[in-house]
Structure formats: structure tokens, C-alpha cells
Amino acid sequence: MRQCFVGVGLMIFLGYAAGNVGFGVGALVFCIGLGKVFASKTAQKKMEKNNDLMR
């Protein structure tokens, strides 16, 4: 989640300071953070499902 918020901050700051390129860098960092959150949630659900099957 932290990387998502860093990405939003970069979008705002760099979007103002560097224009479209800076906004794009911030968006890239945000999307990477979003992917990490999604992967973490998916892995957590998979682990819970495997634990339920083992019982």
C-alpha cells in the first residue's frame, strides 16, 4: 500500500514539476504497487484455501 501512495504523490509532484513524463513515472510506481497488493491478496487467499484443505 505504501508504494501505491508514493506513486500518487509522485504523480502529483512530478506531474506539476515535469509535466506528462513525471505523471507517467508516478503512475508507473502506483501500478507496480497495485500489482504487489493484488499479488499479496491472491497469495493469501490461496494459502487459506490450502490450509482449509489440509484440515
N, C-alpha and C positions, 0 to 999 in steps of 0.2 A: 504494500500500500504506500509505503514511503516513496518508492520510486515513481509511482503514479503522481503523487503530489509534487515531487520535484519536477516532473515533466510539465505539469500545469504551470508551475512557477516559471520554468524556463520559457514556456510558450508565451506567457505574458511579458516577461522581462525582455527576452531576446526578440520577440515579435515587435516590441516597441523600439528596441535598440538597433536591431539588424534587419528588420523587415521580414519578408516571407521566408528567407533562409533560416533565420533564427526561430521563427514559429515552427518551421518544419523539424528542426532539431529537437525542440521541446515536444512536439507531437511524437517523434520517434521514441524519445525516452519514455513518454507516457504509455505508448503502445507496448513497449518492452515490459514495463511494469505491470500493465494489464495482463499480458501473457503469463507473467510469473504468478500473478494472483489466480488466474484461471487454472494453470497447471497445478498449483498447490491445492486448490479446492478439489480438482478432479482426482488427484492422488489421494487426498484424504478420504474421499468417498469410496475409492477403490479399496483402500486399506480397511475401512469399516466393513465393507461388504465381505472381504476376505476373512476378517475376524469373525463375522457372523456365521460364515460357512464352516469355520473350524470348530465352532461350539457344538 
